[in-house]
Every structure is written in C-alpha cells, then in structure tokens.
Amino acid sequence: MHSSLHQSKDKSMRFIKAVAANLVGTGIALAALFLFTMIIFGGIIARSTQKVQSVRSESILVVDIPAVIPEVVSGDPFAQAFGQESSFGLFDLTRAIERAAGDNRIKGLWIKSGALATPWASLQAVRRSISIFKASGKPVVASSPSFSMNEAGYFISSLADSVFADPHTMMEFNGIAMTVSFYADLFDRLDIHVDAVRAGTFKSALEPYTRTDLSDENREQLQRITDGIANTFVNAVAEDRGLTVSDIDGLMESHALMTASDALNAGLIDGIRYDDDIRSSLLETTGQELGETLRTTSIKSYVRDTPTNSNRGDSDVAVIYVVGTMMPGKSTDIPNPFLGGQTVGSDTFIRSIRKARLNKRTKAIVIRIDSPGGVVPAADAMLEEIRVAAREIPIIVSMGGVAASGGYWIATGAETIVAESLTITGSIGVFSLLIDTSEFMSNKIGITFDGVKSHPYADMMSGMRRLSAAETAMLQRTTDQVYESFLDLVAESRNLSIEDVDAVAQGRVWTGEDALAAGLIDEFGGLDDAIDIAAVAAGLPADEFRIRFYAAPKGFFARFTDPMVRAAAGWIISAAGYNPNTELAASLANLNEMMGYHGTVVARMPFDLQTH
C-alpha cells in the first residue's frame, strides 16, 4: 500500500514537473517569438522611414506645423510609426526652413498652421526662420489645414506673402488668456491637508494646493506675462498685415470669432481658397502648366534630406538638452505623467555633459533648457557638472519656451545666456511641502495608522499627521537657506549684488524681455544663435565645426524596449481618449507630480499655466 502511494506521488510529481517545464518552455518560446516579431517590425519601420520621398527639384516646400512643436525628438521609428512623436523637433524645423532659402531645388514655401499649442518662444524661432526664407525672394504662402486657426497659428501665418483660408475656417481672434487650476477645495473634500512654506513673495507654485484663487502677487506677474505675449502678437500682426495696433486691438475686442469672410474683410487674410486652388496658384512658381500636379516636398522629407550635421571639421559644438521637470536619477520620456512623463534626470544629464567634456573634439557646449525646474538637489548636481566643464571649455545656455526656477539655477553656470523675448524665465525662489493623508485614509477608505518613535520629530515626514508650529518653523528655515543659496548663485553668475538679485527674484516669473532688462539674461536669440556664440567663444571659424547632440548611452535591451514602451503606452493612452493637451489632463499631471515633491525643497515655477 505504501509503495503504491509512493509511486503515485512520484507520477504526480513527474506530471507536475512536466507541466511546469512545458509552461516555462511555452513562455520562453512566446517571449522569443514576440522579440523576433518586434525586431522584424522595427526593421520594417526603419526601412520605411528611410524610403521617405527625396527632395524634388523645382518644388514647393510644404511645412505642416504640428499643434505642439517638440523641443527635441528621439527619432525612434516605433514612436513615430504609432503617431506618438513628430518626425522633427524645433531646431530641425527652423534649420530646414533657413536652408531651403538657399536651396535651388526649393522654389517656394507653403506654411500650414492651424490651432497651435506651442510655447510662444518657440513660435518666435519659427517666425525668424520664415523671415530668413522670405529674404531670399522666394514666395511664402500660408493656410490652415484644420479649418480652424488661433492666435498662435496666425502668429506664424501672418508673416507669409499671402494668407488663405478655406471657406468654412473659423478663426479665434480674442486675445491671450492664462488660467490656473486650484485644488484646495478638492483636498478639503478628500480630507487631505498640505503643510507648505515658501521663500519668495511671488513663489506661487504652492497656491493651487492652498488657495482657491490667484493671490495679488500671482495675478500681477501673470498679467504682466499675458500682456507681454499679447503686445508681441499685436505688433507683429500689425506690421505683417500693414495695419495699425489699434486696428488689431479693435478686432480682438469686437470680432473674437471670425469666419473666413470676416477675416478677409478685416484684412487678416488675402483670399478664400480650397487646398486645390492654392496648389493651382503655385504651379507658375514651379514652372508647371495648369492641370499638372504641383511638385511638393514635405518638411519631413526635407529635414531628413538635409541633416543638421552637414558641416565638416575637426571640432564639435556639443548640444545637450534639458527638457522636462528636473528629478534625481534617469530621464524619462513616456507620454503619460502617471508612467513617468517627461523628466530630465540628474544622472542622465551628468553622463551626457561628462561624455561631451571628455571628447577631445568638443570645443564648446550649448545647454538647451526647456524646463520649469524641479527638485533642488537634482538641479544643483547638474550645475556642479556644468561648472566642471566650464573650467575647460565655454558653456552657453539657450533658453526655450521655459527656463525657470531650477531651469534658471543651472543656467547660472553659463558664461552667456540666450533667450527669446517671450521665454518664461526667472522664478528665483523655492518652496517645500508635506502632504498629510491620514484623515483621507481613515475617513474615506478605512485605513488607520499608529506607531512609536524615538524622538519628538521622528515622524514629521511620514505624511500621516499635520506639522506642529515648531516643525513648520524648521521647514521654513531650511527653505529660506536654500533661497539664500539661490540668490548667491545668481549674484555671482550675473555680477549683481544680493540686494539687486533679491529685488527681481522673490519667485517672480518674467518674460525674456523683462529678464534682459533685469540683467538675468544676456541677449535674445534661439538655439542657432547660441551655437554661433559658442563657436566664437571657442575660436572656431564659421561653418567649420560639427554640431553634435548628446544623449545618455543606452544598452541594447533598453535601446530596443524603450521605444516600444513609449509607443505602446502612447497608443493605449490615445485609444483610451487621453489628450495631454487638455486642462483636465494637465491638472491630473500636476497633482501626480506634486505628490512626488513631499518632503523636498523644490525650485519650480507655477505648476499649471495654460495659455489660450
């Protein structure tokens, strides 16, 4: 009996092992099949992206402006194949348009610009490149591809020789507005408490979590920025269209929404035409007969046909991007804030700048900043590596749409700071916050906490109770000390007194125009201007150096899987109806980011500034 049971158990064990082995084997086979399939798929995508139509002679360069022009793109085929990434970044776009001015194959430029949500500083860079193209004498036409156009889109289009609109295009022409989301009522309803301190009267990044409306100081600074954008827009459009500033202001006050006919009567467009009509009108420019198909070259094709690194020489000007919120560790770039979002990790940046510095070809470094700031220790670690490099070679900072707070912290390591007049910068101030969720846990979901401690303040960072008055004073003291360090950095970098810096600091956000007047930047310009300044500082002859873009090195597996994760996450999010450009999405992202700042000193500009 015993022997029979033993044999039965052996058979059962062998059966279980066989099943387990089969399951493991099947899993490995499926994983291998998936890997093989994705490699093949990636190869097909890569081959397809290489077969983009080349530049056609005697053609019109057609530039479809995406709603959001990214500062930089990864270039991975997976993200682009799934529609989660543009095929070009801002510098690719502006450099391509400028090169087309001197390209005999390109006979004209057709800008398609609709309802845009791109930072105004980036739009200034695009306008500058279009101006360079216009100076060549080649025609520039503009139209809206989406049957709608807002001020940002028209800011690009108005520079064209001729602006056309479809008969049913709607034009938003109602001015510039900024809105801020507030969550204090939400937190009250959820029994969540925020203990927060700040250094800087204008440091308003905390307000969404402690107030239900704008403070007087925040309203003042946001109104100043809004007026600055509006004035730039109005003056540019008035000059482009041969109208007066009063004409444009009057239209904004009386014609907030216009039909194509309204825009034509107001002198904002030159004609009402369908896409085919515009194509027909351009045939003469390309030397074609009526009825032929217009020869065109897409901006996607042109960017790939005319790479940025076309210059030759034995020297490099390195360009390193700082895009996103500054955090410790590695950078992330997934199109969902709950899966990491876009952050610049201090470790990733340090590896990149160190690699550039140690390359014997590198004669200067340009740091391109498009960041609202972030965690102070991360920003300071990045600054220290910038200082190390600055002892050996020139460091120039180029500011994009926003380079504020922690973004300005690292800019202090440069010998020259270049920004657009509408760059959002400054915000020299810091804050700290602690989030108490104990009542939410107990009252809303039934989880309570208890414990013991060795010293009176051992649990002050736990997030499970409110701070006492003594603990709040401690938090304020450490925050003030970091602010004083920030003032010292700026004073030394900009050759100003502490008092002068404090007067323009206090956490206040400035446009580039005001920052120049305050001595916080050196001159206006884009990334191309910063690169030229860096070359001159390094003693490099014009056009005899290579521009090299640095990114952190990745291993084979990360190189293969990261694009798939990014593309798949983006596709799933899009399929679920998530749109990162909505105010709701921005609010959710800000709440998620705020939770990550618990117990840290933060140098970040206001979280949620939506410009309309």
Summary of the structure (lengths in Angstrom):
residues: 612
radius of gyration: 27.7
end to end distance: 84.2
largest distance: 106.3
contacts: 2071
relative contact order: 0.14
helix: 46%
strand: 19%
